[in-house]
Amino acid sequence: MPNAFETPQDAEDAFYDAFEEGNIEAMMTAWAARDDIICIQPMRRQAIGRQGVREAWEEVFSSGARLAVEVHHQHWSESGDCAIHIVLEQLTLNGDASNRPPPILATNLYRNYGDGWLLVLHHASPPPPPPGMVQGMPPQAGIQVPVMPQR
């Protein structure tokens, strides 16, 4: 198993640093070396197991695009050997902040296997639309994106 991290936040920082660097080896150090890890990226098939997760991130990184990501924490929960972080990811492609896609809502699940914390699930999807955009959706169903990153 890769070296584990002291806190779930340390594992999350390593994950997003590797994401921005496009570094597959660094990316895989954030993940548990297990066959039951799962990564679900927007508009892509779920990747299961260490090899599947690696291949999914290799595909993302193979485009050569430079991605910057601002992480806005929405909710944290930790109990025993499990931590859940709900975040908004605001991506910027190749430094062009004028044409950013909508934020992505992600759930990151971390486990402590006794020697520290590692990522076991990353599930990213489009967030709900802003309040009032969809008729019949209650106003509280939308999300507000904070102005300053909280990473």
N, C-alpha and C positions, 0 to 999 in steps of 0.2 A: 504494500500500500504506500502511496506517496506520503511524504512528511505531512503531518496534519498541522492545523493552525490552532493557535491559542484560544481564539474566539471565533464565533460565527462571522463577525464583522471582518476579521482578518481574512477569512476564506473568501468572503464576498469581495473585499478589496482586491485580492489576487485574481479572482474571476474577471472583474471588470477591467483591471489593468491589462490582463492578457487579451481581453476582448478588444480594447483600444489598440494594443500593440500588434494584433493579428498574429500572436505567437502561440502556436499549437502546443508546444512543450509546456510553456507557462500555464496555458489554459488547463491542461490535463493535471497539473499539480493541485488545482483547486478541487478536482473531482475525486470522489472515493474510487478506489480500484475494485469495483464490484460489478457483477453482471446485472444487478437490479437497479442501477442508476438510470435516470430518464431525462432527456432533454427534448422539449417541444418548442420549436421556433415558429414564429408566425408564418402561416401559409406553407408549412412544411410537414412532412411525415414525422411522427415521433421517432426518436433515436433511443434505443434501449441497449444497455450494457456499455462497457468501457469502449469497445471498438466502434460501436454505433455512434456514441457521443463524439468520439474523436473524428470520425468521418463527417459527421454533421458540421462540426466547427471547421474542419479542413475545407469543406465546400464553401462556407461563408468567407473564410480567409483567402481562398484561391482567386477571388475576384480582383484582388490587389487594391481595392478601395480602402481608404483610411477612414475608420469610423471613430468618432468621438462620442462618448455617452455620458450624459448627466444622469445621475441616479438620485431620485427623489423618494425618500422612504415614506411609505403610507402607513405601514403597520409592522410591528415586530412582536413576536411571541416566542418565548423560550420556556421549555419544560423538560427537565431531566436531560436526556441525551439528544433532544430534538429542538431545532430552532427554525422558525418560519419568518421570512422577510418578504413583505409585499412592497414592491417598488414600482415607480414609473421610470421608464428608460426613455430619455429624450436623445435621439440619435442625430448626429450631424455628419453628413457624408462629405469627405474630402475638404473639410473646412468651410463649406458653404452653408452658413447658418440662415441664409435667406430662403432656402428651399428645403426646410426640415420636414420630415414626415410627422404625422401625429405621434404622440408618445405611445409607448408600448407598456402595457401592464404586465408585470412579471411576478411570479411566485418563486422564491428560492428557498429550498428546504435543505437544512444542514443537519448532519448527525455527528455525534461524538462517539467514536468507537473505542474510547478509553485512552487514546494517546493524542486526542485533539479533534478539531472540527474539520469536516469536509463536505462539499456539495454533493447532494444525491438527487436533486430534482431542480431543473430550471424549466418553468413553463411560462412562455411569453405569448401574449395575444393582444389584439387591439382592445383599448379600454372602451367602456360605454360612451356613447355620444354625450356632448355637453347638455346640460339641463335645457329642456324645451325643444331640442332638435327633433326628437321623435315623438309624434303625437301619441298620447296614452301612456308614455313613460313618466313615472313620478319624478318631480324635479330633483329630489335627493339622489336619484340613480346616477347622475353624471358625476364627473370628477373635476377637481380644480387642480391645475398644475402649479406648484409653488414657483415663485420667481427665481429663487436662489437654490442651486444644487445643495443637497445635504449629504454628500458623500464624504 
